[in-house]
Amino acid sequence: MNLVRIQKLSISIPENLAEILEEEIIYGRLKSRERLTEEMIAERYGVSRSPVREALRLLERDGLVIREARRGIWVAPLSLKDFDEVYTCRIELEGLAAKYAALSNDTERKGEFSGLQNELTDAIKRNDAKQFFLVDVRGSLLTYTLADNKTLTRLLGGLEKQALRYRFHAYQQNPNILQLSFDDTARIYDAIRDGDAAKAQDLTENLIREIWQKMREGIRGSFGAE
């Protein structure tokens, strides 16, 4: 996924339109529970309703929009219940990805973590939560690539799109989460580079678990329990 600044473009391919709408949802420009119509999206992006219809099906598949018969389509709601479900699943799946990434023999790709760590450091110094988020996502994708497990990547891919909404919200709203993620991510990168699978898995699971617990009340306050 290429999380970049959204511009109004003429889109003809449903997958491209879905990607743009996905970014709008992750960044919160399309709000939780916001009503969507094919007409509104078609007019906004200058496309026909046919690719809009297919793009919305793709977003529904990924859990980013919901559809109810005779009631329409909405941006999937953020809530404490949904957050708990997503993060409970993420803990072990992300831990496994870090473990398998550490076991990879691809030292050249592992070396890319050094550049990412420098970019995270720069984002922290500038207190740029959005840039930190973008680099952090690239680190996750690199981890999945190194893990080289198609089933795990598929499971994380569907889950991650929902999780990204919460990650971006957390980084924007809570500077302590940003610092916690920065400190522990550096240790995770080191463990993966060093080939320490057990440490990489343990650090990743602990980080996600700690962020989960620290974010819960903020998520409840912002989006409600259900």
C-alpha positions in Angstrom: 0.0 0.0 0.0 1.3 3.4 -0.9 0.2 5.9 1.8 0.7 9.2 0.1 -1.1 12.6 0.1 -4.4 12.3 -1.5 -5.1 14.4 -4.6 -8.2 14.6 -6.8 -7.4 12.4 -9.7 -9.2 10.9 -12.7 -9.3 7.2 -11.8 -10.4 4.5 -14.2 -9.2 1.3 -12.5 -11.3 0.1 -9.5 -8.2 -1.1 -7.6 -6.6 2.4 -7.8 -9.8 4.0 -6.6 -10.0 1.5 -3.7 -6.5 2.4 -2.7 -7.3 6.1 -2.6 -10.4 5.6 -0.6 -8.5 3.2 1.7 -6.0 6.0 2.5 -8.9 8.5 3.1 -10.3 6.0 5.6 -7.0 5.3 7.3 -6.1 9.0 7.7 -9.6 9.7 9.0 -10.6 12.0 6.2 -13.5 9.7 5.7 -14.8 9.3 9.2 -15.9 6.3 11.2 -19.5 5.5 10.4 -19.6 8.1 7.6 -22.2 7.4 4.9 -20.9 6.7 1.4 -22.8 6.8 -1.9 -21.7 5.7 -5.3 -22.9 9.1 -6.6 -20.7 11.1 -4.2 -17.6 9.1 -4.9 -18.1 9.1 -8.6 -18.5 12.9 -8.6 -15.6 13.5 -6.3 -13.1 11.5 -8.4 -14.6 12.1 -11.9 -15.3 8.4 -12.6 -18.4 6.4 -13.6 -20.3 4.4 -11.1 -19.1 1.0 -12.3 -15.5 1.3 -10.9 -16.9 2.9 -7.8 -19.1 -0.1 -7.2 -16.2 -2.5 -7.6 -13.9 -0.4 -5.4 -16.5 -0.4 -2.6 -16.7 -4.2 -2.9 -12.9 -4.4 -2.4 -13.1 -2.1 0.7 -15.9 -4.2 2.1 -13.8 -7.3 1.6 -11.0 -5.7 3.6 -13.3 -4.6 6.4 -13.0 -0.9 5.8 -16.7 -0.4 4.7 -19.9 -2.1 5.7 -23.0 -2.6 3.6 -26.6 -3.1 4.8 -29.4 -4.1 2.5 -31.8 -1.2 1.8 -29.7 1.0 4.1 -26.6 1.8 2.2 -22.8 1.8 2.8 -20.8 3.3 5.6 -17.2 3.6 6.6 -16.7 0.7 9.1 -17.0 2.0 12.6 -14.0 2.3 14.9 -14.8 1.1 18.5 -13.2 -0.4 21.5 -14.8 -3.8 20.7 -13.3 -3.8 17.2 -10.0 -2.5 18.4 -9.8 -5.3 21.0 -10.5 -7.9 18.3 -8.0 -6.5 15.9 -5.2 -6.2 18.4 -5.8 -9.6 20.0 -5.2 -11.2 16.6 -2.3 -8.9 15.8 -0.2 -9.9 18.8 0.6 -13.5 17.7 0.5 -12.9 14.0 3.0 -9.9 14.1 5.1 -11.9 16.5 5.3 -14.8 14.1 6.2 -12.4 11.2 9.1 -11.0 13.2 10.3 -14.4 14.2 10.4 -15.7 10.6 11.9 -12.4 9.4 14.8 -12.9 11.9 15.3 -16.4 10.5 15.7 -15.1 6.9 19.1 -15.4 5.3 18.5 -12.3 3.2 21.1 -10.0 4.9 20.8 -7.4 2.1 17.1 -6.8 2.8 17.7 -6.9 6.6 20.2 -4.0 6.1 17.2 -1.8 5.0 16.1 -1.6 8.6 19.1 0.7 9.3 17.8 3.3 6.8 14.3 2.9 8.2 15.6 3.5 11.8 17.3 6.7 10.6 14.0 7.9 9.1 12.1 7.1 12.3 14.7 9.0 14.3 14.3 12.0 12.0 10.5 11.9 12.3 10.7 11.7 16.1 13.0 14.7 16.2 10.5 16.7 14.1 7.6 15.4 16.1 6.1 14.3 12.7 3.6 11.6 13.6 2.4 11.2 10.0 5.9 10.6 8.7 6.7 8.2 11.6 3.5 6.3 10.7 4.5 6.0 7.0 8.0 4.8 7.8 6.7 2.4 10.5 4.3 0.8 7.9 7.2 0.3 5.5 9.1 -1.5 8.3 6.1 -3.8 8.8 6.0 -4.6 5.1 9.7 -5.3 5.0 9.2 -7.7 8.0 6.4 -9.5 6.1 8.6 -9.8 3.0 11.5 -11.2 5.0 9.2 -13.7 6.8 8.4 -15.1 3.3 5.2 -16.9 4.5 2.3 -16.4 2.0 -0.4 -17.5 4.4 0.8 -15.3 7.2 1.2 -12.4 4.9 -2.4 -12.9 3.6 -3.8 -13.0 7.1 -1.8 -9.9 8.2 -2.7 -8.1 5.0 -6.4 -8.2 5.7 -6.0 -7.4 9.4 -3.4 -4.7 8.9 -5.7 -2.4 6.9 -8.1 -2.3 9.9 -5.2 -1.9 12.3 -3.6 1.0 10.4 -6.6 3.2 11.3 -5.9 2.6 15.0 -2.2 3.0 14.6 -2.5 6.3 12.8 -5.0 7.6 15.4 -2.7 6.5 18.3 0.4 8.2 16.8 -1.5 11.4 16.3 -3.2 11.5 19.6 -0.7 10.2 22.1 3.0 11.2 22.0 3.8 8.6 24.6 2.7 5.8 22.2 4.9 7.4 19.5 8.0 7.2 21.8 7.2 3.7 23.0 6.9 2.5 19.4 10.1 4.2 18.5 12.2 2.7 21.3 10.9 -0.8 20.9 10.9 -0.8 17.2 14.6 -0.1 17.2 15.1 -3.2 19.4 12.9 -5.3 17.1 14.9 -4.2 14.0 18.2 -5.1 15.8 16.9 -8.5 16.8 15.7 -9.3 13.2 19.1 -8.2 11.8 20.9 -10.3 14.4 18.8 -13.3 13.5 17.5 -13.6 17.1 14.1 -15.1 16.3 12.9 -15.6 19.8 13.8 -12.1 20.9 12.3 -10.5 17.8 9.0 -12.4 18.4 8.9 -11.6 22.1 9.7 -7.9 21.6 7.0 -7.6 18.9 4.3 -9.3 20.9 5.2 -7.2 24.0 5.1 -3.9 22.0 1.7 -4.6 20.4 0.3 -5.8 23.7 1.5 -2.7 25.6 0.2 -0.3 22.9 -3.1 -2.2 23.0 -3.5 -1.7 26.7 -2.3 2.0 26.7 -4.7 2.9 23.9 -7.9 1.2 25.1 -9.3 4.1 27.2 -8.5 6.6 24.5 -10.2 4.5 21.9 -13.3 4.1 24.1 -13.4 7.9 24.7 -13.0 8.7 21.0 -15.2 6.1 19.4 -17.3 4.3 22.1 -17.3 0.8 23.3 -19.4 -0.8 20.5 
